[in-house]
Amino acid sequence: MANHMGFIKSVLSKVLPETLQKSIVKREVRKLVDEKYVFQGELSTQVDELIDRVIEKIGVQDILLIQEIYESVKEKN
């Protein structure tokens, strides 16, 4: 994930419009959620809505920065 997010961050911040950046971040977050949990039906919809609200509140660039910091700290430990 670290290599993917680093590449994604560099491309996102330079080339893609905000709406596409949000879509890519949402997809990556959803993949992480799906790796741990299996949500179906209404719960799946609620998870998507929650992801959207978090992205709106925090912002795409800050989410990418948080991921970068997390990966950096994780590598040092």
Rosetta constraint file for C-alpha pairs under 8 A:
AtomPair CA 1 CA 5 HARMONIC 6.01 0.50
AtomPair CA 2 CA 6 HARMONIC 6.13 0.50
AtomPair CA 2 CA 68 HARMONIC 7.57 0.50
AtomPair CA 2 CA 71 HARMONIC 6.09 0.50
AtomPair CA 3 CA 7 HARMONIC 6.27 0.50
AtomPair CA 4 CA 8 HARMONIC 5.94 0.50
AtomPair CA 5 CA 9 HARMONIC 5.81 0.50
AtomPair CA 5 CA 64 HARMONIC 7.39 0.50
AtomPair CA 5 CA 67 HARMONIC 7.44 0.50
AtomPair CA 5 CA 68 HARMONIC 7.47 0.50
AtomPair CA 6 CA 10 HARMONIC 6.37 0.50
AtomPair CA 6 CA 68 HARMONIC 6.99 0.50
AtomPair CA 7 CA 11 HARMONIC 6.31 0.50
AtomPair CA 8 CA 12 HARMONIC 5.78 0.50
AtomPair CA 9 CA 13 HARMONIC 6.01 0.50
AtomPair CA 9 CA 64 HARMONIC 6.19 0.50
AtomPair CA 10 CA 14 HARMONIC 6.43 0.50
AtomPair CA 11 CA 15 HARMONIC 5.75 0.50
AtomPair CA 11 CA 16 HARMONIC 7.09 0.50
AtomPair CA 12 CA 16 HARMONIC 5.16 0.50
AtomPair CA 12 CA 17 HARMONIC 7.77 0.50
AtomPair CA 12 CA 21 HARMONIC 5.81 0.50
AtomPair CA 13 CA 61 HARMONIC 7.50 0.50
AtomPair CA 16 CA 20 HARMONIC 6.25 0.50
AtomPair CA 16 CA 21 HARMONIC 6.26 0.50
AtomPair CA 17 CA 21 HARMONIC 6.29 0.50
AtomPair CA 18 CA 22 HARMONIC 6.15 0.50
AtomPair CA 18 CA 60 HARMONIC 7.87 0.50
AtomPair CA 19 CA 23 HARMONIC 6.32 0.50
AtomPair CA 20 CA 24 HARMONIC 6.28 0.50
AtomPair CA 21 CA 25 HARMONIC 6.23 0.50
AtomPair CA 21 CA 60 HARMONIC 6.83 0.50
AtomPair CA 22 CA 26 HARMONIC 6.00 0.50
AtomPair CA 22 CA 55 HARMONIC 7.26 0.50
AtomPair CA 22 CA 60 HARMONIC 6.01 0.50
AtomPair CA 23 CA 27 HARMONIC 6.20 0.50
AtomPair CA 24 CA 28 HARMONIC 6.29 0.50
AtomPair CA 25 CA 29 HARMONIC 6.14 0.50
AtomPair CA 25 CA 60 HARMONIC 7.06 0.50
AtomPair CA 26 CA 30 HARMONIC 6.01 0.50
AtomPair CA 26 CA 51 HARMONIC 6.69 0.50
AtomPair CA 26 CA 52 HARMONIC 7.24 0.50
AtomPair CA 26 CA 55 HARMONIC 7.65 0.50
AtomPair CA 27 CA 31 HARMONIC 6.21 0.50
AtomPair CA 28 CA 32 HARMONIC 6.46 0.50
AtomPair CA 29 CA 33 HARMONIC 6.29 0.50
AtomPair CA 29 CA 51 HARMONIC 7.57 0.50
AtomPair CA 30 CA 34 HARMONIC 6.00 0.50
AtomPair CA 30 CA 48 HARMONIC 7.65 0.50
AtomPair CA 30 CA 51 HARMONIC 7.80 0.50
AtomPair CA 31 CA 35 HARMONIC 6.21 0.50
AtomPair CA 32 CA 36 HARMONIC 6.93 0.50
AtomPair CA 33 CA 37 HARMONIC 6.01 0.50
AtomPair CA 34 CA 38 HARMONIC 5.85 0.50
AtomPair CA 34 CA 39 HARMONIC 7.63 0.50
AtomPair CA 39 CA 43 HARMONIC 5.60 0.50
AtomPair CA 39 CA 44 HARMONIC 4.90 0.50
AtomPair CA 39 CA 47 HARMONIC 7.98 0.50
AtomPair CA 40 CA 44 HARMONIC 4.97 0.50
AtomPair CA 41 CA 45 HARMONIC 6.62 0.50
AtomPair CA 42 CA 46 HARMONIC 6.21 0.50
AtomPair CA 43 CA 47 HARMONIC 6.15 0.50
AtomPair CA 44 CA 48 HARMONIC 6.34 0.50
AtomPair CA 45 CA 49 HARMONIC 6.26 0.50
AtomPair CA 46 CA 50 HARMONIC 6.11 0.50
AtomPair CA 47 CA 51 HARMONIC 6.16 0.50
AtomPair CA 48 CA 52 HARMONIC 6.23 0.50
AtomPair CA 49 CA 53 HARMONIC 6.24 0.50
AtomPair CA 50 CA 54 HARMONIC 6.21 0.50
AtomPair CA 51 CA 55 HARMONIC 6.17 0.50
AtomPair CA 52 CA 56 HARMONIC 6.12 0.50
AtomPair CA 53 CA 57 HARMONIC 6.06 0.50
AtomPair CA 54 CA 58 HARMONIC 5.96 0.50
AtomPair CA 54 CA 59 HARMONIC 7.83 0.50
AtomPair CA 55 CA 59 HARMONIC 5.16 0.50
AtomPair CA 55 CA 60 HARMONIC 6.17 0.50
AtomPair CA 55 CA 63 HARMONIC 7.51 0.50
AtomPair CA 56 CA 60 HARMONIC 7.82 0.50
AtomPair CA 58 CA 62 HARMONIC 6.28 0.50
AtomPair CA 58 CA 63 HARMONIC 6.69 0.50
AtomPair CA 59 CA 63 HARMONIC 6.27 0.50
AtomPair CA 60 CA 64 HARMONIC 6.27 0.50
AtomPair CA 61 CA 65 HARMONIC 6.16 0.50
AtomPair CA 62 CA 66 HARMONIC 6.03 0.50
AtomPair CA 63 CA 67 HARMONIC 6.19 0.50
AtomPair CA 64 CA 68 HARMONIC 6.19 0.50
AtomPair CA 65 CA 69 HARMONIC 6.20 0.50
AtomPair CA 66 CA 70 HARMONIC 6.05 0.50
AtomPair CA 67 CA 71 HARMONIC 6.14 0.50
AtomPair CA 68 CA 72 HARMONIC 6.18 0.50
AtomPair CA 69 CA 73 HARMONIC 6.20 0.50
AtomPair CA 70 CA 74 HARMONIC 6.00 0.50
AtomPair CA 71 CA 75 HARMONIC 6.13 0.50
AtomPair CA 72 CA 76 HARMONIC 6.50 0.50
AtomPair CA 73 CA 77 HARMONIC 6.48 0.50
